[in-house]
């Protein structure tokens, strides 16, 4: 059986017990004053009403709990049945309140009649009336003390029930908070692992950025050196060509001498390649 269904069945049992208790209290209240002891039964009336009120509060609490559980039943038919049970409980609760009110009216009428009879008996003369007055005073004092103690115990019981319900609500709140904290901790662990991976990726990207900068710097330096080398070589060749052209113009050096020196000097092996422009200029 489902847990919610089992809880609903337990509520129904508690409802039956509470209804039986309040019916007994209503019957006792309705019979107050019928035995001829008006004063004694008048003192016990608050205790009986207090017990009946406790039972009514319990019935109201059971109605509230059934209203919460009825929405959680597993099937639609069970939900409908729970709602029907809740409606019947509400009708029964109203009838019990009306019965309690009528029982109190009947008890007050009975107690009034019994008190009138006792008054007439006590006002009569004789030793029997005196003894009866003393007995009534003694019983009234004892009954009053017992009723006071009973009322105090009833209030203590009601306070204990309220504290238990408050403690249960607090525990439920703690359980809910614990589940929320556990969920938040799980999410934090997930975010933490994600942050660690992100941090590792950022470190790798930073190292790659530094390596790229070093490679670019070295490449730029090598390129600059190559450019300088090419420019310097180009400038040297142009200077040599200019000197040769000046020598030829001045007549201090002829083309045959240049060819002969190019054959005997390996260092000047590249000069014949520059010779055609020289002849063009001449």
N, C-alpha and C positions, 0 to 999 in steps of 0.2 A: 504494500500500500504506500502511496506517495506520502511524503512528510506533511505536506499541507493538508491533505485529506485526513490524515491521522490527527493533526492538530484540530481540525474542525470537529471530528468525532469527540475528542476530549472536551471541547467547548460545549458540545451538546450535553455531555454527562454533567459537567459543572452547572450548566443551566438548570437541568432537572433537579439537582441537589439544592440549588439556591431557591428554586420555586417551591420545593417541598418545605424548606426552612421558613420562607416568608409566609406560606400558607398556614403553618403551625403558629407563627407569631400572630397572624391576623385572627385565627380562631381563638387564641388565648386572649387577645385584646377584646374581641367581641363578647367573650364570656366574663369579662371583669364586672364585678358587682352583682352577679347572679347568685352567689353563695351567701349573700347577706353580710359580708365583711367589706363594707364600703371603704373604710379608712385604709385598711391594709392593701386592698386591691388598687386603690387610687395611688398609693405610693409605688406599687409595682408597674403601673402603666407607663411611666417614662422609660423604664428599662425595656419593656416589650416593644415600645415604639423605636427605641434606639436600635434594637436588634433587627426590627423590620426595615429601618432606614439603611442599615449596613447591607442587608440582603438586596435592597433596591439598587444601591450603588454598585454592588457586585454584578447585578443583572445588566446595568448600564455599561459597565466595563466589558462584560462578555459580548454585548451587542457591538461595541466599538471594535473589539478584536475580530469578531466574525466578519464585520464589514471589510476589514483589511485583508483577511485571509480568503474571502469569497472571490476577490479579483485575481487571486493567484492559483486557483484550482486548475488542474491540467486540461479538463475538457469543458466545452461549452455547456453541456447538460448539467455538469456539476456546478458550474457558475450560476446557472439559472436556479438550481435547487438551493444553493446557498442564499441567493437573493430572496427566494420564497420563504426560507427558514427565518431570515432576518426580518421579513415583514410580519410573519406570525409571532415572532418574539416581541416585536414592537407592540402588536395588539395585546398580547398577553401581559406585557409590562404595564400598559395603560389600565387594563382591567384590574391588575393587582393593586395599583395605586388607588383606583376607585374603591376597591374592596377595603383597603386599609383605612381610607377616609370614612367609609360607612361604619367600619368596626369601631373606630374611635368615637364616632357619634353615639353608637349603641352603648359603648362602654361608659361614656359620660352620663348617659341617661340611666344606666343601671346603677352606677356609683351614686348618682344623685338620689335615686330611690332608696338604696341601701343606707345611705347616710341619714336620710330622713327617718327611716325606721330605727336606726341606732339612736338618733337624737330623741325620739319619742320614748324609747326604752330607757335611756339614761336619765331622762327627766322624771321618770317614775320613782317613787320612793322605795325604801326598803334596803336591806343588806345586800341583796342580789345586784341591785343597780350599782352600789358602791364598789363591790368586787369587780363587776364588769368594767366600770370606768378605769379602775386600777390596771386591770388586764389590758384594756385597750391602750392606755398610756404607755405601758411597758412594751407591748407589741409594736406600737407606733414608733417608739424610739428605736427598737431593734430593727424594724423594717426600714426606717429612715437611714440608719447607719449602713445596713446591708445595701440599700439602693445607692447610697453615696459611693461605697466601695465598688459596686458593680459598674456604676457610671464612670468612675475613674479608670477602672480596668478596660472598659469599652473604649474610652478615649485613648488610652495607651495602646490598645490593639490597633485602633485606626491610625494612630501616628506611626506605629511600626509598619503597618501595611503601606502607608505612603512612603516611608523611608525605603522599604524594599523595592517599591516600584521606581522610586527615584534612582536607587542604586542600579537597578536593572537597566534603566534608560541611560545612566552614565556609562555602564559597561558596554552597552550597544554603541554608544557614541565613541568610546575608546576603540572598540573593534573596528568601527568604520574608519576612524582616524588612522589606525594601524595599517589597514588595507591601503588607504590612500598614500601613506608614507612608503609602504613597500612598493607600490606602483611608481611613486616618484623616484625611489631609489633605483628601480630597474631602468627607468628612463634616463636617470643620471648616468648609470653605468654605460648605457648605450651611447649617450652623448660623449661620455669620457673617452670611450674607445674610438669614436669618430674624431674627436679632437686630437687624440694621440696620432691617428693615421694622418690627419691634416697637418699636424706639426712635422711629422716625418717627411711628408711631401714638400712642405715649405723649406725644410732644411736641404732636401735634395735639390730643389729648384735654386736655392741660394748658392749651393756649391757649383751647380751647373752654370749659373750666371757668372760666378767668379772665374770658372774655367774658360767660359766663352770670352770673357774680357781679356784673360791672359793670352788666349790664342789669337784674338783680334789684334792685340798690342804687338805680339811677336810677328804676326803676318804683316802688320803695317810697317814695322821696323825693317823687316826683310825687303818688302817692296820699296821702301824709301832708299835702302842701301843699293838695291838693283838700279833704281832710277838714277841715283847719284853716280853709280859706276858707268852706266850707259852715257849719261851726260858728260862725265869727265872724259870718257873715251872719245865721244863725239867732238868735244872741244879740242882734244889733243890732235886728232886727225885734221881738223880744220886749220889749226895753227901750223901744222907741218905743211899742208897744202899751200897756205899763204906764203910761208917762207920759201918754198920751192918756186912758186910763181914769181916772187920778188927776185930770186936769184937768177931765174931764166931771163926775166926782163932786163936785169942789170948786165947780163952777158957773162957773169962770173961762173955760170954753170950751164952746161948744154944738156940736151936730152940724151945724148949717147952716154954721158957720164952717169946720168941717173939710172939708165938701164944697166950699166956695168956694175954700179954699186948695189943695185937690186939683186944681181946674180950672186955677188960675193958676200952680201950681208943678209943672214937669215932673219935678223930682227926686222928688216925692211921688206919682208915678203909681201906685205899688204900694199906696198906703194904702187905696183903696177895696176892694181885695181882702181887706184885714184888717178892714174895717168891720163886716161881718156878725157876727163874734165879739163886737165891742164892743157892738153893740145887744143881743146875747143876754145879755151880762153886765148891762146896764142893765135 
